[in-house]
Amino acid sequence: MNTKAANSGSRKTQSGRPARLSLADWMPKIVMAPTVVVTLVCIYGYMIWTAVLSFTNSRMLPSYKFVGLDQYERLFNNDRWIVALTNLGIFGGLFILICLFLGVVLAIFLDQKIRAEGAIRTIYLYPMAISFIVTGTAWKWLLNPTNGFEKLMIDLGFENFKFDWLINPDMVVYCLVIAAVWQASGFVMALFLAGLRGVDGDLIKAAHLDGANTFTTYRRIILPSLKPVFFSAMVILSHIAIKSFDLVAALTNGGPGYSSDLPANFMYAHTFTRSQVGLGSASAMVMLGCVLAILIPYLYSELRGERHE
């Protein structure tokens, strides 16, 4: 009681009035205020504004003449948008599955305490340190039929070898998968390697004592215990796939034609180059819905896990 009285008294001046907060007390609020304002205005504010514009007939400039769901109806009747959604399904599905597979395999390989592990881990992680623009440009050179991998194989004597996916409308989306997997699989490997190093060693020893071989130990004990890592990796990879713009811009620029468009490229083209702000805003809101469909279950599972703990 005396301590509480002393603490409450220390916050008052001798005249009994509350003491004013010092600069040190205000400094955290001052430092955080610009970030909070920028976040509220430039992120959530523009999200709300985009949602409003998606219900208007905005074209080159914003307009506030509301037309209901007309823009969404136009969007899903647009052949280019359907192609973009189809490409997202192909690209996103293959990108996530291949990255998870390669990430797990590479993590298990490095978990064997091999020599030069640090150097190998750095090599695998290096692509994640560069931007998708650089990745797209590099793979555009490698996949170019004129001076890339196809020309190399022909020069080596394989005269009938052909690899023209970059200019083939039916195969160009797989070029995006190749480049994206090359960049992101090392990051997934790092996630799983950290998870593997955190597995309780007593479980592994007990499995070996029961006669389980290495393959069975990983399949029945270690990998099932890494479900949170799998879920986190899927969320991150899905987010990368949905918002992919720069990789397409650098590698294919949406071509041939618009056969390699993704929703982000569709949104940019119609909003900023075709003066269809309303249609572009509608496509942006659909992309936001896809992201929320991934994030909400993830956040729910995290919060549910914390409550159980």
TARARA-V884559 format. One record per residue. N is the residue number from 1. RES is the residue in three letters. SS is DSSP state (h for helix, s for strand, l for the rest). PSI is psi in whole degrees, 0 to 359 (* if undefined). OMEGA is omega in whole degrees, 0 to 359 (* if undefined). Layout:
# TARARA-V884559
N&RES&SS&PSI&OMEGA + N&RES&SS&PSI&OMEGA
This chain:
# TARARA-V884559
1&MET&l&316&180 + 2&ASN&h&323&179 + 3&THR&h&317&179 + 4&LYS&h&320&179 + 5&ALA&h&321&179 + 6&ALA&h&319&180 + 7&ASN&h&318&180 + 8&SER&h&328&178 + 9&GLY&h&332&181 + 10&SER&h&343&180 + 11&ARG&l&1&181 + 12&LYS&s&151&175 + 13&THR&l&173&180 + 14&GLN&l&335&179 + 15&SER&l&359&180 + 16&GLY&l&355&179 + 17&ARG&l&148&179 + 18&PRO&s&140&179 + 19&ALA&l&143&178 + 20&ARG&l&146&178 + 21&LEU&l&139&180 + 22&SER&l&173&179 + 23&LEU&h&325&179 + 24&ALA&h&326&178 + 25&ASP&h&326&181 + 26&TRP&h&340&187 + 27&MET&h&314&178 + 28&PRO&h&321&179 + 29&LYS&h&321&180 + 30&ILE&h&319&181 + 31&VAL&h&321&184 + 32&MET&h&339&185 + 33&ALA&h&312&180 + 34&PRO&h&320&179 + 35&THR&h&317&180 + 36&VAL&h&317&181 + 37&VAL&h&314&180 + 38&VAL&h&318&179 + 39&THR&h&314&181 + 40&LEU&h&319&184 + 41&VAL&h&308&190 + 42&CYS&h&345&178 + 43&ILE&h&291&184 + 44&TYR&h&324&178 + 45&GLY&h&315&180 + 46&TYR&h&331&175 + 47&MET&h&315&178 + 48&ILE&h&318&180 + 49&TRP&h&318&178 + 50&THR&h&319&178 + 51&ALA&h&319&179 + 52&VAL&h&315&182 + 53&LEU&h&333&181 + 54&SER&l&345&178 + 55&PHE&l&12&181 + 56&THR&s&176&178 + 57&ASN&l&32&182 + 58&SER&l&138&176 + 59&ARG&l&256&181 + 60&MET&l&324&179 + 61&LEU&l&153&179 + 62&PRO&l&139&176 + 63&SER&l&150&183 + 64&TYR&l&32&172 + 65&LYS&l&105&187 + 66&PHE&s&136&182 + 67&VAL&l&18&179 + 68&GLY&l&228&184 + 69&LEU&l&19&183 + 70&ASP&h&318&181 + 71&GLN&h&322&179 + 72&TYR&h&325&176 + 73&GLU&h&316&176 + 74&ARG&h&321&183 + 75&LEU&h&311&185 + 76&PHE&h&359&170 + 77&ASN&l&3&182 + 78&ASN&l&121&182 + 79&ASP&h&323&181 + 80&ARG&h&323&178 + 81&TRP&h&321&178 + 82&ILE&h&319&176 + 83&VAL&h&318&180 + 84&ALA&h&318&178 + 85&LEU&h&319&178 + 86&THR&h&316&178 + 87&ASN&h&322&178 + 88&LEU&h&320&178 + 89&GLY&h&315&180 + 90&ILE&h&308&183 + 91&PHE&h&311&183 + 92&GLY&h&316&181 + 93&GLY&h&309&180 + 94&LEU&h&319&180 + 95&PHE&h&313&182 + 96&ILE&h&313&183 + 97&LEU&h&314&182 + 98&ILE&h&319&179 + 99&CYS&h&318&179 + 100&LEU&h&316&181 + 101&PHE&h&308&181 + 102&LEU&h&321&180 + 103&GLY&h&316&179 + 104&VAL&h&314&181 + 105&VAL&h&314&180 + 106&LEU&h&322&179 + 107&ALA&h&317&178 + 108&ILE&h&321&178 + 109&PHE&h&313&180 + 110&LEU&h&338&181 + 111&ASP&l&354&180 + 112&GLN&l&12&179 + 113&LYS&l&49&181 + 114&ILE&l&164&177 + 115&ARG&l&152&181 + 116&ALA&l&34&181 + 117&GLU&h&319&182 + 118&GLY&h&317&180 + 119&ALA&h&317&181 + 120&ILE&h&318&179 + 121&ARG&h&321&178 + 122&THR&h&320&179 + 123&ILE&h&317&180 + 124&TYR&h&326&183 + 125&LEU&h&341&186 + 126&TYR&h&316&181 + 127&PRO&h&329&182 + 128&MET&h&344&181 + 129&ALA&h&349&180 + 130&ILE&l&162&183 + 131&SER&l&163&178 + 132&PHE&h&336&176 + 133&ILE&h&314&179 + 134&VAL&h&317&179 + 135&THR&h&314&180 + 136&GLY&h&319&180 + 137&THR&h&317&181 + 138&ALA&h&314&180 + 139&TRP&h&338&174 + 140&LYS&h&323&176 + 141&TRP&h&316&185 + 142&LEU&h&324&184 + 143&LEU&h&359&179 + 144&ASN&l&122&182 + 145&PRO&l&334&185 + 146&THR&l&317&185 + 147&ASN&l&22&182 + 148&GLY&l&221&185 + 149&PHE&h&321&180 + 150&GLU&h&316&180 + 151&LYS&h&322&179 + 152&LEU&h&315&181 + 153&MET&h&323&177 + 154&ILE&h&318&178 + 155&ASP&h&332&179 + 156&LEU&l&357&176 + 157&GLY&l&355&179 + 158&PHE&l&79&189 + 159&GLU&l&335&181 + 160&ASN&l&3&182 + 161&PHE&l&137&181 + 162&LYS&l&129&177 + 163&PHE&l&82&186 + 164&ASP&l&34&183 + 165&TRP&h&328&185 + 166&LEU&h&335&181 + 167&ILE&h&11&179 + 168&ASN&l&115&183 + 169&PRO&l&331&182 + 170&ASP&l&342&185 + 171&MET&l&352&188 + 172&VAL&h&330&180 + 173&VAL&h&333&180 + 174&TYR&h&337&173 + 175&CYS&h&323&176 + 176&LEU&h&320&180 + 177&VAL&h&315&181 + 178&ILE&h&311&183 + 179&ALA&h&318&182 + 180&ALA&h&320&178 + 181&VAL&h&318&179 + 182&TRP&h&323&183 + 183&GLN&h&321&191 + 184&ALA&h&342&185 + 185&SER&h&328&178 + 186&GLY&h&324&178 + 187&PHE&h&317&178 + 188&VAL&h&320&177 + 189&MET&h&317&180 + 190&ALA&h&320&178 + 191&LEU&h&312&182 + 192&PHE&h&327&178 + 193&LEU&h&318&176 + 194&ALA&h&320&178 + 195&GLY&h&319&179 + 196&LEU&h&321&180 + 197&ARG&h&345&180 + 198&GLY&l&359&179 + 199&VAL&l&139&180 + 200&ASP&l&121&181 + 201&GLY&h&335&180 + 202&ASP&h&326&178 + 203&LEU&h&319&180 + 204&ILE&h&317&179 + 205&LYS&h&319&179 + 206&ALA&h&320&179 + 207&ALA&h&319&179 + 208&HIS&h&323&178 + 209&LEU&h&329&178 + 210&ASP&l&0&176 + 211&GLY&l&8&180 + 212&ALA&l&136&177 + 213&ASN&l&178&184 + 214&THR&h&317&181 + 215&PHE&h&314&180 + 216&THR&h&323&180 + 217&THR&h&316&179 + 218&TYR&h&319&186 + 219&ARG&h&322&187 + 220&ARG&h&339&186 + 221&ILE&h&305&189 + 222&ILE&h&305&184 + 223&LEU&h&320&176 + 224&PRO&h&332&179 + 225&SER&h&352&181 + 226&LEU&h&25&179 + 227&LYS&h&318&177 + 228&PRO&h&324&179 + 229&VAL&h&318&177 + 230&PHE&h&314&182 + 231&PHE&h&316&179 + 232&SER&h&317&179 + 233&ALA&h&320&179 + 234&MET&h&320&179 + 235&VAL&h&313&182 + 236&ILE&h&314&181 + 237&LEU&h&322&178 + 238&SER&h&319&178 + 239&HIS&h&318&178 + 240&ILE&h&316&182 + 241&ALA&h&317&184 + 242&ILE&h&321&184 + 243&LYS&l&10&181 + 244&SER&l&119&177 + 245&PHE&l&310&187 + 246&ASP&h&326&179 + 247&LEU&h&315&179 + 248&VAL&h&317&181 + 249&ALA&h&322&183 + 250&ALA&h&324&187 + 251&LEU&h&313&186 + 252&THR&l&342&186 + 253&ASN&l&31&179 + 254&GLY&l&352&186 + 255&GLY&l&181&355 + 256&PRO&l&136&186 + 257&GLY&l&240&172 + 258&TYR&l&29&186 + 259&SER&l&343&179 + 260&SER&l&19&177 + 261&ASP&l&144&167 + 262&LEU&l&164&182 + 263&PRO&h&323&180 + 264&ALA&h&322&178 + 265&ASN&h&323&175 + 266&PHE&h&313&181 + 267&MET&h&315&181 + 268&TYR&h&315&183 + 269&ALA&h&315&184 + 270&HIS&h&332&181 + 271&THR&h&316&191 + 272&PHE&h&343&181 + 273&THR&h&343&182 + 274&ARG&l&5&176 + 275&SER&l&46&176 + 276&GLN&l&70&186 + 277&VAL&h&320&181 + 278&GLY&h&315&180 + 279&LEU&h&318&178 + 280&GLY&h&322&179 + 281&SER&h&322&178 + 282&ALA&h&318&178 + 283&SER&h&324&178 + 284&ALA&h&321&179 + 285&MET&h&326&176 + 286&VAL&h&319&176 + 287&MET&h&318&177 + 288&LEU&h&320&178 + 289&GLY&h&322&177 + 290&CYS&h&318&179 + 291&VAL&h&316&180 + 292&LEU&h&326&179 + 293&ALA&h&337&178 + 294&ILE&h&318&186 + 295&LEU&h&321&185 + 296&ILE&h&312&176 + 297&PRO&h&324&179 + 298&TYR&h&312&179 + 299&LEU&h&322&178 + 300&TYR&h&316&179 + 301&SER&h&322&178 + 302&GLU&h&313&180 + 303&LEU&h&323&178 + 304&ARG&h&321&177 + 305&GLY&h&319&178 + 306&GLU&h&322&179 + 307&ARG&h&321&179 + 308&HIS&h&325&179 + 309&GLU&l&*&*
